[in-house]
Amino acid sequence: MPAGLLSGIRVLDLGSGISGPWCAKILADYGAEVIKVETPGCGDSTRRMGPFAGDDPDPEKSLTFLYLNTNKKGVTLDPSSATGRKLLNRLLADADVLVENLPPAQSKAMGLDYESLAKVNPQLVVTSITPFGQTGPYRDFEATDIVTYALSGLMYHSGDSDKEPLRNVLDQSFYVAGANAAAATQVALFARLTSGEGQHVDVSAAACLGAHLVQPVPYYNYMGAVKGRRPVRGAGFEELMPARDGYVAPSVQGSQPWATVASLIGLEELQDEKFATGAGRIAHGEELKELLIKGLAQWDRRPLFIASGERRLVFGMAQDAGDLANCPHLQAREFFVDVDHPVVGQAQYPGMAVRLPGETITASEPAPLLGQHNAEVYGQELGYSSKDLVSLRTHGVI
């Protein structure tokens, strides 16, 4: 595993799906030793989540699992039996962090609640990630991404005011929860330096998203009004519009003269004085939108983006996965890393967005095969013999 700022920290990743494994992956990328604990036989639920490499629904080929579990060791363990619990307790004794995302009632039933774990290791930081947190009337409710996104309040403010609220995509609520959990876990580890004790990090996915409502909540508290979705002005700004090879997002800031925007797009009709002010562009919004569509159709996205930046204008372009893979800016920042997996081969993975001075953040180690490090962790580290491991496998403990 690569060395990093969290070298010397051992994390047990008992999470499944996205939020827990994403939290543990961030810690692993910063150098923590992460041991992913999976259910014998079937493993993490994301092993059955498509898409799959080569469109082959193999548990070792889930692209989601492969990405979320780089830089981790992998073991299998069923802690529901007495032998399995004993094995887990031995792992817990040397661990600094346990990450889990089970429903609170299930965690308690399995003895994975903080009170039970603290008896095994008082210095353990337990990070629990759930849709709604460990307390409150919704604590035991399960939820998919669309549910947490809706209940957070963020969905209500997404989209246009004349249409229904929009959902974000790609399970973002669980990635946001995992990222918040990783940050809070490191704070808890820092606090342990002075207290000498672990603590329970309680992460609610819905609350993590709700914390983004920096305008609507004060708006309601101070004015008693519900802030709506984006008004539809018809001027084509601050929204995606078609260019020749995709979509762009033209934008005008208050300090930017309209003449600069009109000159960039290159359509003479846009120089008309009636478009020179914000009020004028709103009043003539539909006409302006038609002209923008006509003018932008002469541009490809990247040349327009570059040209706008050179003029100190704020334009954007909608990039797909192919654009990102070939993005010169991301390449210059060495954002992508090559990972060579024994089953699916070599591929390019997204790297870490946050870099610290002198810190090398890599994802060079592929996601583990199911139970790949059983012999190393249970045998070499805990002292179980080959015969013991065979017996544990035979009885479904590992």
ABEGO torsion letter per residue (X at the ends): XBBBAABGBBBBBABBEAAAAAAAAAAAAAGBBBBBBBBBGAEBAAAABOBBBGGBBBAAABAAAAAAABGBBBBBBBAABAAAAAAAAAAAAABABBBBABBAAAAAAAGABAAAAAAABAABBBBBBBAAEABEAAAABBBBAAAAAAAAGAAAABEBAABBBBBBBGGAAAAAAAAAAAAAAAAAAAAAAAAGBBBBBBBBAAAAAAAABAAAAAAAAAAGBBBBBBBBAGAGBGBBBBBAAEBBBBBBBAABBAAAAAAAAGBAAAABAAAABAAAAAAAAAAAAAAAAAAAAABBAAAAAAAAAAAGBBBBBBBBAAAAAABAAAAAAGABBBBBBAAAEBBBBBBBABBBBGBBBBBABBBBBBGAAAAAAAAAAAGBBAAAAAAAAAAGAX
